[in-house]
Amino acid sequence: MQFLEEEIFEITEATWQSMLGLDIGPRALPATMGPVEGYFTGKVEIAGAWTGAVLLHGSRQLAQAAAAVIFSQDVGETSEQDSLDAMYELTNIIGGNIKSLLPEPCQLSLPTVEGTTDQHLRVLGMVRMNELVFDCQGEPLFVSVWQRQ
């Protein structure tokens, strides 16, 4: 199954704008993450007729900005847990919408979100099918789709 960049872009953009009211667009390439310590990774797995995963790598500042909107707080009032919770919700929604494009039946796992490590930049036993890099308020968001081989 081939994933079109346009579909992932539209899902991410629509989720970001409807949930957060924040503009998000493509980030100029080449885009790099920089030190992984500055990022959170959200992951949701999909199993069934198609098996794989959707990963979101977002900067801590981006997750904090999202948490401030979701929890109606000032950016400085949000906790790290608020940022993790915001990434959890965004991963779940974006992953669920990508799942809706896949052949049925497929099940979506609960998301996991944690501080990014080098191990989060790849998924063992899977091949990255696509990765898009977005920009929101000057901060990067990486959305990648992986398929089990």
N, C-alpha and C positions, 0 to 999 in steps of 0.2 A: 504494500500500500504506500503510495507516494503522498507525502504531506506537502501541500502548497504553502509557500510562505505567506501568501495573501490571506489564507484562512487563519493561520496563527496570528498574523498581524491584526486582523479584524477582531478576533476573539479577545486578544489582549487589550487592544484599544477600547473596545466597547466595555469591557470589565472595568478598566481603569477609570473611564469617564463616567460610567453609571454609578460605580461604588464610591469613587473618590472625588469626582468632579475635577480631576487634574488632567491636563493635556499630556499626552505621551506620543512620541513619534519615533521614527527610526533614528538610530545613533550612527553617526558617520563611522565608517570602517577605515582602518582596522581599529577595533575596540578591544581593549584588554581589561581584565578585572583589576589588575594591581594586586596588592597583598590580600590573600584570601581572608585574613583576619577581619577585614573591613566589610564582610558580606555575611548575609544569611542565605541558606539554601532551603527551599521548600521542595518536597518531592511527593508525588502521588503516583502509585503504580496502577496499571490497568492489566487485567487478566481476562482471558476468554478467547473469543475468536481471533483476537489480536492481543499480543502481550508486549508490554513495554512500560515506559515511565515518562512523566512530564516533570521537568525540573525548572524552578525559578531561582536564579541567583540575583539577589538585589542588595544594594549597599545598605549598611545599617542606617544611614541618613534617609534613604528612600523609604525603608520600612518604618522609620520613626515618623516621617511625614504622612505615610498612609495611616499609621496608628492614630495620629492626631486627628485626622479627618473622621475615621471610623468611630473613635471614642469621644469625639467632640471635645478635644483638649488642645491646649497650646503645645507646640512641639516640645518645649522644655519640660512639660508636665508628664510626658509619656515615659513609661518604664520600659526596660528591655523586654519584659514579658508582654507588654502591649505590642511592641514591634513584632515579636514572634507570633502573637495571635493574629496580627494583621497579615503577615506573610502566610500563615496557615489558611486564612479565609481566601486570600487571593489565589493561592496554589490550588485549593479545592475548587474554586469557581472556574479558573482557567483550565485546569485538568479535566473537570467535568464537561466543559464545553468542547474540548478536544475529543474526549471520549464519545460524544454524541456524533462525531463524524466517522466513527469506526464501525466495522461490521458487528452485528449483534450475534450472540450475547456477549457482553463485556461487563465486568465489575470494576468499580473504582475503589481503591483502598482509602483509608483515612490518610490524610497528609501527615508528613513529618516535617518539622522545621527545626533547624539548629544552626549554630555558627558554622560557616563554611570551612572545610579543610580540603587539602589536595585530593583526598579520596572522593569528595563530592563532585569533582570536575569530570568524572567519568562514572559509568555504571557498569559494573562487572557483568559479563555475559550479554551485554547489549551493545548495539551500534547506534551512534547518534545519526538520526535521519535528517534533523534540521535544527538550526539554532538561529534565532533572531535576537538582535540587540536593540533595545529601546533606550530613549532618553526621556526622563521626567525630571523637571526642575534641575537640570544639569547632572543628574545622577543616573547611572546605568542600571538596566534591568535586562538580564539574559533569560530567554525562554527557550528551552531545548526539549526535543522529543526524541526518545530513545526506543528502539525495538529490540526485543529478545531474538537472538539468532538460533 
